[in-house]
Amino acid sequence: MLDLDILDTPAAAALALDPIKARLLAELSVPASAATLAGRVGLTRQKVNYHLKALEDEKLVEQAEARRWGGITERLMVATARSYVVSPAALGPVGADPGISGDRFSASYLVALAARIVREVGALWRGARAADKRLATLSIDATIRFASPAARAAFTADLSEAVATLVARYHDEKAPGGRAHRLVVAAYPAPTNQERKSDADEI
């Protein structure tokens, strides 16, 4: 089971967003049979089997074990990941695209950048898993509390200068065998504890 998987087709995204199927996926963090799930979610075993078949067709669940009871085989199913993210690729032409935003300082541009990361890294990661390889990535996550807007502006200037210096030092357009990497640096107001609690309550 993966810690996280990215859903990049409309069919997979629609299934994961369906309330009943989402509940089944949450219950299947550990293997369970249709009969067990039926008791947990208040549906008949037949209806649970119907939902599981749809999830299995889109590779959101898989068989973990099969048990024989007399002449009956009981399948224990498990989710393929502990959590999921829907890629903008699943939305087709209406998926977020930073290329169509004219304001690079807007919240919409930042969200579109994040969406592009999900789309591109998701596709690369899927290919790496299919080839049984690791995908080399780098993530830096920090919170900084500025004393004033002036301090924030000064930090922005220093950070921009540092990134420009590093890019100039390491970028080699003509290196044989080199590979381009995207670098995204972003900042936004950190949610308050109350905002984080409200978001959690909506899930």
N, C-alpha and C positions, 0 to 999 in steps of 0.2 A: 504494500500500500504506500502510495506517495503521500508526503505531507501536504502537498498542494498540486492541483492540476489546473490547466487553463483550457476552458471550453471555447473552441473556435468555430463551431458550426451552429447554425440556427437551431437545428433539431436538438443538439445536446443542451444548448442554453435554455431552450423552451422547457425541456424536461426538468432541468435543475431548478428552474424558477417556479415550477408547478408546486403549490403548497403540499400536496400529499406526497409527491415524489421526493421533495426536499426533506420532508419528515422521515421518509424511509431511508434516504441517504444518511441522515444524521444517526438513525438507529443502527445503521450498518457499519459503524466504525469498528464493530466487532462482528464476526460471522453470526448469522441467524437464519432460521428457516422461515418460510412463508407463514407457517402456522404460528410460530413465535411472534413474528411481526404483527400478524392479525390481532393477537391478543393485546399487543402494546398500543396499536394505533386505532383500534376499534373498527376494523374492516373485516370483511369475510376473507378467508384464505384465497378464494378464487379472485377477488378484486386485487389482493396483494400480489398474487401471481401475475396478473395482467400488468400491473405497474412495474414489477420486477423485470418482466420480459422487455418492456419498452426501455428501461434503464440498461439492461444487458445489451440490447441491440446497439446502443450508443456507447457501449464500453464504460458506463458509469458505475456498474457493478459487475462482479465476476464470481464464479463459483470458487468457494474456498475449500469445500469438503462435500462429499456425498456419503450418505449413510443408508444402509439397506435395512429395512424393517419388513421381514417376511418377503412378500413380492413387491414391495413399494420402495422406491428410492427417494430419500429426502435430501434435497440439495440445500446446503448452507451457503448463503450468498454474503458477500462483503463489498463495501464501497471500494472503488479503485483509488480514492484519495480521501484524506481527512477533511479537506476543504477545497473549494473551487473558486476560480475567478473567471468571469465571462470576458472574453477578448472582444475588442471592437470588430475583429474580423467576422464575428458571428452576425454583426449588423449590416454587413455588406457595404454598399455605397453611402449609407448614412452613419457609418462608424466615425468616431472622432478622428480628425486629421489636422495636425498642427500646421500643415502646409496651406490651409485655407484661412488661417487666422491672420489678420493684419496687425494685431496688437500683441507684441511679444511680452508685454508687461501685464497682460490681463489674466484673470483667473481661468478663463476659457482656454487660453493658450497653454497654461500650466497643466490643466486637466487633459488636454489633447496630447501633450507630450507624454504624460503618464500613461495614457491609453496606447500611444505608439510603443512605449516600452513593453507593455503587456502583450501587444500583438507580435512584435518582433522577437522578443525573448521567448514567448510561448512557442513560436514556430521553430526557432533555433533549438530550444530545449527538447521539443518533440523529436526533432531530427537526431539530436545527440543521443537521446534514449534509444531510438531505433537502431543506432549504430553502436550501442553499448559504450558510449563515451561520455566524459564529463564536459560540461559547458563552462568555460572560464568566464567568470564575471567578477565585478568589484562593486561593493555597495558600502557607502558611508552614510550613517544616520546619526545626527546629533541635534540637540536643542540648545539654542543660545538665547539668553535674555538680554536684550539691549537696554541700556540705561535711558536712551533717548532716540528720537528719529535721526539726530545728527550722528550718533554712534552707529546706527544701522547703515546710514549712507556711507560712513567711513569704512565700515566692514565690507560693504558691497564693492567699494572701490579697490580695497586691498585684495579681496578675493578675486575680482576680475583680473587684476594685474598678475596675481600669482598663477591663475589658470592660463592666462595668455602666455606667460613666461614658460610654463611647463609644456604647453602645446608646441610652442616654437622650438623648445629643446628636443622633444621626443618625436615630433611628427616627421616622417620620412616618406615623401610621396613616391619615391622611386626605389625603395628597398625591395630587393627580390624576395618573394615569399612573404612579404609583409601583409598584414591584414588591418583594415580600418576598423576602429572601435568608436561607438558613439559615447560621448561624455555629456551628461546632463547635470547641471547644478541648479537647484531650485530652493526657494525659501518661501514660507507662508506662515501666518500666525498659528501657533500651536493651539489646538482646541483646549478649552478649559475643562476641568474635571466634570462640570455639569454638562457640557456639550458632549463629552465622551460617554457619560451615563445615558444621555438622551439617545445617542446613536445606538448604544447597546440595547436599550429598551425597545427600539423599533425593529430589531432583528428577530 
